[in-house]
Amino acid sequence: MPDYLYECPNCGRFSKIQRISAPALETCPTCHAPVKRIIVGGSVLIKGSGAIKGGDWDGKKQVEDYYRRKQKDEHGDGID
């Protein structure tokens, strides 16, 4: 279940774990003042063969070398 962030003018910010299908809170559970829900960025989960595992990727060095060679060729520093 997602953790939603709310802001109360009296109590400040608080979070509430709710179902996605549950309606947004309209009043603060502490002081019963009207609240508004704050939109917060979520996380991203990458799956599949292209995902980076353990902070490294087998082809990373090959890709970096390719772009270094390409940059040298564009600037005329490469070997003909």
C-alpha positions in Angstrom: 0.0 0.0 0.0 1.3 3.5 -0.8 2.3 6.0 1.8 0.6 9.3 1.1 1.8 12.7 2.4 -0.7 15.2 3.7 -0.3 18.8 4.9 -2.4 20.3 7.8 -2.3 24.1 8.3 -2.1 23.5 12.1 -0.1 20.3 12.6 2.2 20.4 9.6 3.0 17.4 7.3 2.1 13.8 8.1 2.0 10.6 6.2 -0.8 8.0 6.0 -0.6 4.5 4.6 -3.8 3.9 2.5 -5.1 1.7 -0.3 -4.9 3.2 -3.7 -8.7 2.8 -4.0 -9.3 4.7 -0.6 -10.5 8.3 -0.9 -8.0 11.0 0.1 -8.3 12.4 3.6 -10.2 15.6 3.9 -9.6 16.4 7.6 -6.6 16.1 9.9 -7.0 13.1 12.3 -5.5 15.2 15.1 -7.1 18.6 14.9 -9.9 18.0 12.3 -8.7 20.9 10.1 -8.9 20.6 6.3 -5.9 18.9 4.8 -4.4 18.7 1.3 -2.5 15.7 -0.2 1.1 16.5 -1.3 2.2 14.8 -4.5 5.6 13.2 -4.0 7.8 11.5 -6.7 7.8 7.7 -6.7 10.6 5.2 -7.2 11.5 3.3 -10.4 12.2 -0.4 -10.7 14.0 -1.5 -13.8 13.7 -5.2 -14.7 15.1 -7.2 -17.6 18.5 -8.0 -19.2 19.4 -4.4 -19.5 19.1 -3.6 -15.8 22.3 -2.6 -13.9 23.0 -5.2 -11.2 25.2 -4.7 -8.2 26.1 -1.2 -9.4 28.0 -2.4 -12.5 27.2 -3.6 -15.9 29.4 -6.0 -18.0 29.1 -3.8 -21.1 29.7 -0.5 -19.4 33.4 -0.3 -20.2 32.8 -1.3 -23.8 30.2 1.5 -24.2 32.6 4.1 -22.6 35.4 3.0 -24.9 33.2 3.2 -27.9 32.2 6.8 -27.2 35.8 7.8 -26.4 36.9 6.4 -29.8 34.0 8.1 -31.5 34.9 11.5 -29.9 38.5 11.1 -30.9 37.5 10.4 -34.5 35.2 13.4 -34.7 38.0 15.7 -33.5 40.6 14.2 -35.9 42.7 12.7 -33.1 42.1 9.1 -34.3 44.3 6.9 -36.4 43.5 6.6 -40.1 
